[in-house]
Amino acid sequence: MDRDDDLDPTRVLDGWRADRGNRPTDAELMRLLDGWQPGGVPGRGAAQEPPSLRLPRLQPVLDAPVAAVELDAVGRKVARRAARWAATEVTDVELDWQPAPQVAPVVTHPRLLAQWQPGAWVAAVKQVAAASTEVRDGPSGPVVETFGALRLLAWWPPAEAGAPLDRWPQRALLQAVEPERLPEALLAPLPAQASVWCVGEAADWGLIGQIVLLHDTSVQGKSFEALQAFVDAEREAQFSRLNDGYHRPAAGQPVEQH
């Protein structure tokens, strides 16, 4: 600090001698600089409001054009190395903890068999359309109506062990049913106390869907459209399999599968 500065606190006692009077106490020395502020700023007693600053509000520029940056050979080399390093860092991470796989609970019913048994009916299920939500006009305003997934259900009467599944089912139905309600839906059309064994989707679904379209007049609106589209898709898939899956090797030889 400048030695000519009159406000230098280190020179407050310059010129004071012990023979000029009583030595000031420690408390008096500590109070010598009370209230002193640099640059003539008022002391603690003169309270002032802080100045009000108004800063301009910055708004982001949307869709601002971004200038393309040309990289030279060195820049491209550095960028490639950085990308490889970043990928290596991500792929080299090893997790000590892994979540335990969760298995969805299987809906069961005492009369729904896991394996074929003598006297059991055979059933098959195929989803035609996913669940959907529809908004329609009601007496008090718009009404939201949710429809469950549409599924085709087919039943065959009890048969002997090892008998092939008949192409023509005895019963067929299109129904909006969720997976947790499938056991009841499969058992409802059967005689009381009858059991059923579900074979999944092994059936001629184009034929089963056509049977329902021709004979079930309750299938209307979007359900009818969904079933019709499903039948058309099944027929197209069957034609593609017939056309692309078989050929005739030579004249006079039987048609065979590719």
Disulfide bonds with the S-S distance in Angstrom:
none
